[in-house]
């Protein structure tokens, strides 16, 4: 399975897992922080700086999502994946 298909499969599982009551609060906060970082105009490097402004978003956002996903217990991810497959 190529990486794009893995990401496409991961996104709904990730969002369902973030709403699960067994997901640690820290993982949920990290997910909220990632969304806020993407939406809010304040960045580490402003987007008006050519190349570097977008590059920091391209590095920070996936890293925050990766950290949040690693904090979610495997049982929760497996349960949510099974629920998505059943739908």
Residue pairs with C-beta under 8 A, 6 or more apart in sequence:
1 9
10 69
12 84
13 77
13 80
13 81
13 84
14 65
14 69
14 72
16 80
16 83
16 84
17 23
17 69
17 72
17 76
17 77
17 80
18 27
18 28
18 31
18 68
18 72
20 72
20 76
20 79
20 80
22 73
22 75
22 76
23 71
23 72
23 73
23 76
24 71
24 72
24 73
26 71
27 68
27 69
27 71
27 72
28 68
30 64
30 67
30 68
30 71
31 64
31 65
31 68
33 64
34 61
34 64
34 65
34 68
37 43
37 57
37 60
37 61
37 64
38 57
38 61
43 53
43 56
43 57
44 56
44 60
45 52
45 53
45 55
45 56
46 53
47 53
47 54
47 57
69 77
